[in-house]
Structure formats: structure tokens, C-alpha cells
Amino acid sequence: MALNLSMPILVVDDYQTMIRIIRNLLKQLGFEDIDDAPDGAAALAKLRRKKYGLVISDWNMEPMTGYDLLRQVRNEEAIRDTPFIMVTAESKTENVIAAKKAGVNNYIVKPFNATTLKTKIEAACGA
């Protein structure tokens, strides 16, 4: 199954430059419908209003981290099954394990390129 390039994607990062980088990589891959949020709370509000095909979230954000966002998403019936990719600068084993336990679909360590992103999206979305 090929990737659904028309699915809406939500990019969550408190760093505008990172949002721009991920948005550009997604566009390189052919995705068009890309929204962003500056933190977990804003992302949650958007997720409750619109059905996303994928969330790509940074781990380290204030006041709500990507990990807290992930746990919140997995606890809400309406958005529980949304594929979720966590992005982080640290590849700490305990973080990876915690994210897996919380229900993350995939994990990307910065820096990464379009090829890596595509592979992670395919795995997360079952393409």
C-alpha cells in the first residue's frame, strides 16, 4: 500500500525552524495538507477539531511535552488511533521505551532527512 499523500498531518514543535524543516521534508515527499502547533496543548485542541492521518511531535516542549501529548491522545477515544511519530534530539533508551509503552508508532532522532522520514511514516501508517 502506498502512502496516502492527501492525509492531513499535524507537526508539533515549539521551535518554528524545526516546524519549517519538517514541513519542507513532508512537501518533498508529496504531502500537501500540513498543519502545525507550537505545543502539546495547542496540538490537542487541533486534534479534537480535525481528523489527522498522522502526528509528528517533538519530545521536549513546554508546558506540555510530546510525551504528555502522546499519552493524552492515546487516552481519548476519538483520536486514540491517530498514528504518532515522536521526534527527539536524544536517543535515550528509557525515552524510547517510555514512548513505546505510551503507544508511539515510531521514533525519529534528529537530524534526519526525507528518506528517513518517509520510512518512519510508512511504518507508522502501515503503508
Buried (B, 14 or more C-beta within 10 A) or exposed (E): EEBEEEBBBBBBBBEEEBBEBBBEBBEEBEBEBBBBBBBBBBBBEBBEEEEBBBBBBBBBBEEBBBBBBBBBBBEEEEBEEBBBBBBBEEEEEEBBEBBEEBBBBBBBBEEBEEEEBBBBBBEBBEE
